[in-house]
Structures are given as structure tokens and as C-alpha cells.
Amino acid sequence: MAADAVPRPRRRRLLQKLLLGTLTMVGMALVAELVVRAVDGYRLFASRLQPVAGRGAGEAGSPTDLVAAFLRQPALTRPDLDPEWFPTSPPHVPPHPLPPPMAETFAAGYHAVFLYQWNEALLRSVWIKGFGPSMGPELRKPDAYYVFAPVDGQPLPRYRFPTATTLPSGLTLNTFGYRGRDLPVDKAPNVIRIACVGASTTVDDHAVPHSYPELLEHFLSKWAERHRPELRFEVINAACEGYYSYETAVNVRHYVVPLAVDYVLYYEGANQLQAPQVMPHVRIEGAVPPAPQLPGLFDPTAAAKGERQWLYEHSAAARRLHTVLVRGQPIAEPSKPAQTLTFPDGLDESRIDLARAGEVLGLGQILSDLATIRTDVAAAGGKLVLSSFRWFVHDGLCVDPIRGEHVWRQLNETCWPVSYALMRRLADLQNRWFAAWAAANHVPFLDVAAALPADERLYTDAIHKSGLGSRCHAWAACALLLPQIERDLRSGTVPVPDPHADGTHPNVPPLRRLTRAELDAGR
């Protein structure tokens, strides 16, 4: 019999054993992947890696030592705030189906940003110049865009979230185009309504079950149930990713003020604390070396170059192997050139002159927009409340190679070559100017940044928070805001009455699309 002539029954048995062995290996690999995901804090059954629970973006398994120390802070300790409420959560928001045209756009491989509603005035103005809206010229443009007509005809804000939709990222948006549950436009007489405004650090990670405004509503509602049962709280997450202060001002005027809010809580301090605002204050000695690369198994510049590394984005086991290969050592700040802070004549870190805000970190624009928000909200009977902003950075910071990867990248790639020490001083300086402006304009100021611990389990990068970080943010905001609420309750200035019976939001029309053909024809 020829050497390759294997009897058919034997061949069948060999194939069966090979198939069984392959299935066993695949099953063991899947089990190993699930185990590593559970240990390293990723969602078990998500396709792409999505961090959960205090180690990333979720909520279970909060480290008790960190939470206990956080809750014991004197600034957050109140006899009427029960620490037993801290781990509790509101009900999950039911998802909305993605409209078929949106689903088709996403399925066709277009960037998720094209599921947002673009400002029609902006879109038409850039279209005639041969451009479409994008986060970069490399993005393929779709055949149709979701748009909204700006109330004042101006090209700001650039975009809004779509209404009554759950995006593929998991972000559920209500009928106002804001993250969270649906609320009636008209406010009941016994309701205190708070709008949290800002950008992505208020929206929070799309993968977390609850953003900080949703948890703030939950904690305030717990407080009211026990101490003021006649009251109800409604907190609106009225933020949108990427907004600058001037877009937030327009957002408040046209979309927040009509909701009869009692308070507008402003939390933002990163989108306008970037290289254009930072570098004029940093004097570098000598030549600037190229930005470093994070060592390890994968190309750290792939994302910046638009490349995808499937294994790294989908496998926790691959990331754990990466950590083993780099010996699992904490990642320290790389060597940077000698540098010092510099300020215009007559100004320094300790001297604040609000009239010269435009000369320091570009704060003139932000403080001017805060003044606009304050005026618009006050005209409707409400109050602006300003919060300090938390950057997770300090001299000597070392981060875990898995949990702290994005912290390291942001501080050493996006912020290169500014040192951790100087970035900490500049972030603190920005907050001191915020506090000084608030004091000069009789605006309540919540020092949330001081209350949030410098622990990497609370952050997904240098500015965005994990699920545990968002929970701590909400608790701090609740504890720091309650004294103001109690004062206003005693004076009778809250709840603010709702003078209009609207039924639907006057400035939020249904979703609308503009096709390329309509844009080309100027229709």
C-alpha cells in the first residue's frame, strides 16, 4: 500500500481528532481571553475592548481602600449624605433603535462622526469651498449628512448629537440630543433642574453605564427622598464632545435655557488648554527631541497614522502578553528638555489680573463665554455654577502599562515636550483663574478637582474618567453643590418656575438629512 494511502476510516478519525483539537484550543483561548478580560477590567462579551469597573470604564469591583479614603474627605463629608448611596446606580436608560439610514451609513464603513447632526450653515459654507465636515481630510465623506438649522443662522455649534438614538458606541441620546433618559420639556413646579455643560469629559466615556450627570441626579434624588421628599431633581447631561467654550455658550442659550433650568454646571478645562495656549508659557532650553514611543509589542503610532491593530484593540490576552514582554513595570515620564514657565510682564503664577485674562492660557475667550452663559442663565432665573477641572498629572507620575497607557500617550505625545511638573502647574493655574473669576462675579465655585484623587483607577487618560472616576466626580459635585441648593431653597429662589408650556423643545426639530446632490445644487 502506498505511503499516502490512508484508509478512509482512519482518515476520518484523524480529521475528527484534528477538529476536536482545534475546537479545544479555540475554546481554551476564548476562556483565557474571558479570564484576562475579567481580571484586567474589560467587558466580557464586547467585540472591541471596552474597559469596565473602576479599572477602566465600568462600575463593579470598586477598590474599597480608594473609595473609603475618598468618602472621608472633610469637604465631602456631610451628615445628610449617606455613604451607602455611593455604590448604587439609577436604572439603565432603555436604548433607542438606530434609524435605518444611520445604520446603513455606519455599516458602509463611514466614520461615526457622520452620525452626528452637523450645523447646516457651517456645512453649506464649507461645501462651496470643496470641503465636507470631517475630523480630518482623510475621512471618506458620505452621500448624505444629518443636519440641524442653527437658531441664529450662525455656524456654531459645529454639530450636535442626534436625537432619540443609541449610537453604535452604546451612547443613548434623548429627544433633546443629550445623553441620558428622556425628560419632559416642561418642568414640574417641585423639580430642581440642573444642566451639566462642557465637552467629552462631561459626556463621559460612551461605554460607561452612567455619566457623572446621571449619577449626580441619582445622589441628589436619594438626598431628597430622605430629607426633602416634596422635591425632585432632574439633571441633564447637556454636553457635546469637542465643544469649546463659545460653542457651549450657544448651546446654553438656545438649547438649555428653554428648559427652565435652576443651575447650569460648567465643567471643562482641556479643549482650550492645548499646545496653542500652553506653549507660549513654556520656555524650552535647547533643541526639542522627537516625541517618544511607548515600548512594547505593538506600534504605538499606529492610531495616529490611521492604522488599526486588530489584535491590540480586540484581545485582552494580547495586551497582557504585551505587559509581560515589557516586564510589567510602571511607565515613568520620559526624559524631557529643561524648561521653565514664562508669563507676560506683571503677571506670574501667584498674581491674577482678570482684565488681562487673554494673556494667560487664552483664558480671555473662556471667561468671556462664561460671562455670556451667566447672563443668559440669570435672565431666565437660574444660576451658573463653575467647577474646577481635573487633569491627572503630577511630577513623578508612573502609570500601569495597561490601565495607564492612554494617560502616558496623552501626556507624552499630545502634550510633548511639556513636563508633567509644568503641566500640573498650568492646570492648577487655570483653576485659580476660574476661582478668581467666579468670586469676582458672584458665581458659585465647586472645587471638584481638589476632591478627585490622583489614582489611575479613576482615569482612562489624563482628562477622561473611568466609571469609578465618574462616580467620584458625581459624589463630589453633589456634596459641594448641596450647600448652595439649601441656601437657595431657604431664600425661595429655587425651583425656578417654568413660564412656558412647550410640549416639545422649541429649538430641537426632528432629524433631517441633506444629500450631496442637494448641497451641490445649493438647495
N, C-alpha and C positions, 0 to 999 in steps of 0.2 A: 504494500500500500504506500502511495506517495506520502512524503513527509507532511505536505499541507492538506492531505485528505483527512480531515477530522470528521468522524461520524456525526451525523446530524443530531442525534440525541445529546451527544457530548457537547456539540457546538451550542445547542440550545441552553444547556446547563451553564456553560461558560458565559454566555450572554446574560443569563439571569443573574449569575453571581456578579458580573460586571455592573449590571444595572443596580443590583441591590447595594453593592459597594459605593457606587456613585451617589445613590439616594442617601445612603448612610452618611457619607462625607458632607453632602449638601445639607442634610438635616443637622449634623453636628456644627457645621459652620453657621447655620441660622440660629441655633441655640446659643452658640458662643457670641454671635452678634447681639442677640437679645440680652444676654447676661451683661455684656460690656456696656450696652446702652443703659441698662438699669443702673449699673454701678457708676457710670460717668454722667448720668443725668440727662439722657436724651429720651424723647418719645419713642415708645417701643415699636409702634407699627407705622410710623411715618416713612415715606419713601426717602426724602431728603432728611438729613439730621436736623432735628429741632430740639434745642435744649429745653429741659423742664426742671421744675422743682429746685429752687434755690441755687443749684449748681449751674443753672443756665436760665431757662425762661419760665419754668413752671412753679408749682406751689407746694408739692408734698415734700416731706422729709426735711423740713427746715431745721438747720442746726440749732439745737436748744441753747448752746452757750452764747452764740451770737445774738439770738432773739432776746434772751434774758437780759443781757447787758444793754441791748438797745432799749428795751422797755423800762429799764431802771433809770434812764437819764432824767435828771431833775426837770429839764424843760418839757419832758413828755409825760411826766407823772402827774396824774390828776385823780382825785378820789372818785370822780364820776365816770372815768374811763376804765372799764374792766379789761385787764389783760387777757381774760378768757376769750374775748372777742377777736383777738389778733389773728388766730389761725382760721377763723370762719370766713365764709365767702357768700356772696349773693348767688342766686340761681344763674345758670348759664343762659346767655342770650340765644334764643332759637335762630338758626341760620335762615337766610333768605336764599332762594334759588338764584343762580347766576343767569341773567337773561340770555336767551339763545344767541343773539348776535355777539355778546361779550364772550360767551363760551367758545364760539367759533373763532373769534379773534385770538383768544388765548391758545386754543388748540392749534391754530395755524403757526404758532411759534413767535408771535409778536410779544414785545416786552410788556410786562404787567402795567407799566405806566400808561399804556394806551387804553386801559380800562378806566382811567380817571376821567373826570369831566374837565375839559380844557376851556379856558376863557375864550369865548368866541371872538371878542375884539382883538385879543392877542393873536389867536390863530389866524384870523384874516390878515392882520398886519404883517405877520411873518410869512404867510403863504405867498403874498405877492412878491416877496423878495426871493422866492425859490426855496424856502425852508418850511419844514413842518416842526411841530413841537417835539422835542426829544430830550433825553438826558445826555445826548452826545450825537454827533453826526453819523456814528457807526450804526445806529439803530435803524432797522428796516421800518419804513412807515406803512401803516395800514391803509386800506381803501376808504375807511370812514373813521370819524372821530366822535366821541361823546363830547358835547359842549354844553355850556350854560351861558346865557346872556347876562353880562355884568349889570348890576343895578344902576350904576352910574356911567356906564359906557366906557369905563377905563380898563386897561389890560391887567389889572390886579384885583384879586389874587390870580396867579397864573393858572391854577387848577383847584378843583375841589374833589373830594371823594364822591363817587356815585352814590345815589340814594337807594335805600331798601335793597341792599345787595350784600352777599357774602363773597368776598374775593377769593381766588384760589389760594391765597396765603393763609386763609382762615379768618381774616378780619371781617367782622359783621358790622354793617353800617345801617343806621336807622333812616327814617323818612326825611331827616334833615341833612343827610350826608355826613353824619358824625358817628364815631364808634360808640356802640352800646345799644341798649334797649330803646324801643320806641317810647316816646313821651307825647302827650297832647301838646299842641301849640299853646292853648290857653291854660294858664296856671290857676290852680285852685287857691282859694283865699288862705288856707292854712299851710301852704307849701313855701318853703325857702328853697329857691332855685339858684344853683351855683354853676357857672360855666368855667371850665378849665381850658385855658387857651395856651397856645405855643406851637410846637412842631412835633417831630417824631418822638422826642423824649416825654411828651405828654400822651401822644397816641399810644406809645409803648409798643413793644415787640408784638407783631401780629399773632405769634404763636402762643402768647401767654393767655390763660383763660380770662383774666380780668386786668384791665388797665388801672393805673392808680386812681383816676377819677371815679371809676366804678366801685373800687374798694373804699374810696372816701365816702361815697354815698352810703355804702353798707355800714361803715363805722358810725357815721352821723345818724343813720336810722336806728342803729342799736342804742345809741345815746338817747335819742328822742323817745324811743319806746319805754325806756326806764325812767327818764327824768322830765320829758315834755311830751306826753302821749298825744296832746292835741296837735302837735306839729308833724309835718312830713318833710323829708328832704328829697330833692331831685338834683343830681349832679350830672352835667352834660360834658362829655369829652369833645369840646369844640375845637380841637387842634387838627392840623393837617401837616403831613410830612414836608420838610424842606422850607416851611414858611419863614420869612424874615419878619422883623417887627412891623414893617409897613404893610405887609400882607395880613398880618394878624389884626392890625388896626382896621383895615377894610372888612375883614371877616367879622369883627366885633360889631362894627357899625351896621352892616346890612343883614347879618345872619344871627347874631347873638342878642343884640338889644331888642329886636321884636319879640323875644321870648320872655320878657318881663323878668329878667334875672335880678337877684338880690346882690350877688357878688360875681365879679369876673376875676379869676385867679390866674395870674400870668406866671408861667414857668418856662423860661427859655434863656439860654446863655451860651450856645455853641455855634449856631449858624452864622453869627456875626462876631465870633471870636476865632477867626481863622487867620491864615497867613497874611492877608491884606491888612488886618487890624493888629496882628501880633508883631510881625517883623519890623515895623517902624520903631518898636520899642526894644529890639534885641540887637545889640552890637556884637558881632562875631569877630573874634581875633584870629586872623589868618584865613587860610583857604577852607572852604566848606567841603568836606569829603562826601562821596556819594552816600545815599541812604543805605542802611544795612539791610540784609536779608535775614529772615528768620531761619535758622538752620534746621535741617531735618530731611525727611524722606520726600517731601513734595516741594514743587516750585512755588515759593511764596509770592512771586509776582504774577502768577497766572491770572488771578482775578482782575488785577489792574490792567492786564493785557487783553481782557475779554475772553480768556481761555477758561475752560471748565475741566476740573479734575474729578471725574465721576466718583472714583473710589473714596477720595478725601471728603466729598460732600455727602456721601451716602452710607459710609461704613464707619461705625464707632470702633470696630476692631482694628481697622486700618489706622485710625488716629491713635489708638492705644499702642500699636506697633511703632508708630512714629515717635511716641513719647519714650518707649523703651530704647529706641535707637539713639535718641539724644540723651539717654540715661535719666530721663525724668527729672532733670534738675530744673529748679525755678529759673526763669529767664530774667536776667537783670538788664538794666539800661545799658545800651552800647556806649562806647567811648564817643564823646562829642567835643567839638572845639570849645575853647574857653569863651565865655560870653558874659555880658552884663546887661542890665536893664538901663534904658535911657529914656528921658522924658523931656518935653519942651521946657524952656526956661521958666522957672517959677512954679513948676509942678513936680511932684515926686509921689512915691507910694503913700506917704502919710498926709499929703495936702490935697484936698478935694475942692475944686472950684467949679461948680455946676455950670457956670457961664462958659467954661472952656471945655465942656464935655466932648466937643468934636475933635479935640486934640489928643484925647486919650482913648485908645482902643476903639475908635469910631463910635463912641457912646453918644455923640450928639444925635445921631439918627434914632437910636433906640429910645433915648429919653424923650425926644420929641414925639415919637409914636406913642409912648406910654402916656404922655400928656393928652394926646388926642383920644386915646382909649378912656382915660379918666374923665374927660369932659363929656364924651358921648354916653358913658355909663351913668354918670351923675345926672345928666339931663333926663334920664329915664328913671331916676330914683334909686339906682344901685350904687355899689362901691367897687372900685378897682382894689384888688389886693395883690401885692407884689411879693414874689418869692425869690430867695437866693437860689443859685443854680449850682448843682454838684458836678464837678469834674473829679473823676477817680484818678488822681495823680499826686505823687509826692516824691521828694528826694529819697532815693534808696529803694523805690518800689521794685519788688520782684514778683513775677506772676507765674502761676502754674502753666506749663506748656500746653495744656488743653483748655482749661477754663479761661486762662488769661491771654490766649492767642490774639484775639481781636483788640484787647487793650493794648498789647505790645505793638501791634501793627499800626493802630491809630496814632499812638504817641511817637512812634519812631519812623513811620513812613509819611503819614499825612502831616504831622507836625514837625518833621525834620527841618533844621537841626536843633530846634529849641529843646533845652534840657528839661527834665522832669521838675527840677527845682524852680526854674523860671516860669514854667507853665503853671505850677501851683501858685506862685506869687501873682501872676497875671489873672488867674481865675479868682483869687481872693480879692484882688484889686477891683475887678469888675463888680463883685458882690458888695464891696464897700461903697462904690458909687451908686449901686442900686439902693442900698440902705439910706444913703445920704439924700438921694432924690426923693425917696418915699417920705423921709422925715420932713423935708422942706415943703412937700406938697400934701401933707396930712393923709398919706396913703398907708394903710396897714401893711406891715412888712413881716413876712414869715421866714425865719432863718432855717429853712429846710436843709440847706447844705450842711450846716453845722451839726444837724441831728443824724444825718446818714453816715453810718460807719464806713471807714476806709477798708473794706473787706471785699476781696474779689468775688465772693459768692453773691454779692449784690449787683454785679455789673456784667454786661455782655461785651462792652467795650468801655472806652474812657468816659462816655457820657450816657449811654443807654443802660437801663437796669434790667436785671433778671426778674423773674416772677417774685422772688423774695424781696428784691430791691424795690419793686413797685409797691409791694405790700408795706414795707417800711416807710416809703415815701407817703403813702396814703395815711398811715397812722400818725406820722409826724405832722402832716398837713391838718389832720383832724384835731390833734391836741393843740396845735398852735393857733388854729382858726377859731376854736370854740370860745375863747375869751372875748373875741370881737363879736361873735354871734350873740353871746349872752348880753353884752353891753347894748347891742342894737335891739335885742328883744326888750330889754328894760326901757329903752327910750322910745320904743314903738316904731322904729324906722324899718323894721322887717317884721313880717313878709311885705315886700313891695307889691302893691295891688296891680293886677293886670287890667289896663284900661280898655283893651280891645278884645272883641270876640271874633277871632280869626277863623277857627276851624282848621285851616291849613296855613302853612308858613307863607307869608306874602311874597317872599323873595326866593323860594325854592320851587321852581316849576318841575314837571316830570322830565325824565331823561330824554335827551334829544340827540340825534346824530346828524353830522354833516359829512357828505361823501366828498371824495376828491373831485368828482365832476361838478358838484355844486360849488366847491371852493374855486375851481378853475374858471367857472363861469361867473364868479362873483355874486352868487345867489346866497 
